[in-house]
């Protein structure tokens, strides 16, 4: 069921710049959503949060399981 959302003229114009004359606003918004999901996944996979360097991992390994 279609719905209506309120947008300013400025926001509508900005969204329109992502499409072509053949695209509906729904087409544009779905494409923007897919791109945003891909970007979130990329940021998650490439994040260095809660990681350690390879050198630090080797140091910890050597300390835990000495030869």
Backbone torsions as a table, in degrees:
resi	resn	phi	psi	omega
1	UNK	NA	123.4	179.5
2	UNK	-64.0	151.9	177.8
3	UNK	-135.3	167.4	-179.9
4	UNK	-115.1	135.8	173.6
5	UNK	-120.9	147.8	-179.1
6	UNK	-89.0	126.3	176.4
7	UNK	-133.1	148.1	172.4
8	UNK	-73.7	160.5	177.3
9	UNK	-59.4	-36.3	179.5
10	UNK	-62.9	-46.8	-179.8
11	UNK	-64.4	-41.8	178.0
12	UNK	-59.6	-43.1	179.0
13	UNK	-64.9	-41.1	179.0
14	UNK	-63.7	-44.2	178.2
15	UNK	-61.7	-40.3	180.0
16	UNK	-60.8	-25.2	-179.7
17	UNK	-71.0	-13.2	179.1
18	UNK	-87.7	-2.9	-175.8
19	UNK	-124.6	-177.5	175.0
20	UNK	-113.8	178.0	-179.8
21	UNK	-61.9	-28.1	-178.4
22	UNK	-80.1	-18.7	-176.5
23	UNK	-79.5	140.2	170.2
24	UNK	-88.5	167.1	176.2
25	UNK	-63.1	-33.1	176.7
26	UNK	-63.0	-42.9	176.5
27	UNK	-57.7	-46.7	-177.3
28	UNK	-64.0	-46.9	-178.0
29	UNK	-65.4	-38.0	176.5
30	UNK	-64.4	-40.6	177.6
31	UNK	-64.4	-42.9	177.8
32	UNK	-62.3	-39.2	178.7
33	UNK	-63.1	-46.8	180.0
34	UNK	-60.5	-41.3	178.2
35	UNK	-64.9	-40.1	179.6
36	UNK	-64.8	-40.5	178.1
37	UNK	-63.1	-44.0	178.3
38	UNK	-61.8	-40.7	179.9
39	UNK	-66.1	-41.7	177.7
40	UNK	-61.8	-42.1	178.8
41	UNK	-64.2	-43.2	178.6
42	UNK	-60.8	-45.8	179.4
43	UNK	-61.9	-40.6	179.2
44	UNK	-64.1	-46.6	-177.0
45	UNK	-70.2	-30.3	-176.7
46	UNK	-95.7	-0.4	-177.8
47	UNK	-65.4	140.9	176.4
48	UNK	-100.2	7.4	178.5
49	UNK	-66.7	135.2	179.7
50	UNK	62.0	34.1	176.9
51	UNK	-121.9	163.5	175.1
52	UNK	-127.7	159.9	179.8
53	UNK	-72.3	163.1	177.8
54	UNK	-62.2	-39.6	177.9
55	UNK	-61.0	-42.9	178.4
56	UNK	-65.7	-39.5	178.2
57	UNK	-62.4	-41.5	179.1
58	UNK	-65.9	-39.9	178.6
59	UNK	-61.6	-45.3	179.6
60	UNK	-65.2	-39.3	178.6
61	UNK	-62.7	-45.4	-179.4
62	UNK	-64.3	-35.9	180.0
63	UNK	-71.1	-38.9	-176.8
64	UNK	-78.0	-38.4	-178.6
65	UNK	-127.6	73.3	179.8
66	UNK	-64.3	154.1	-179.6
67	UNK	-74.5	NA	NA
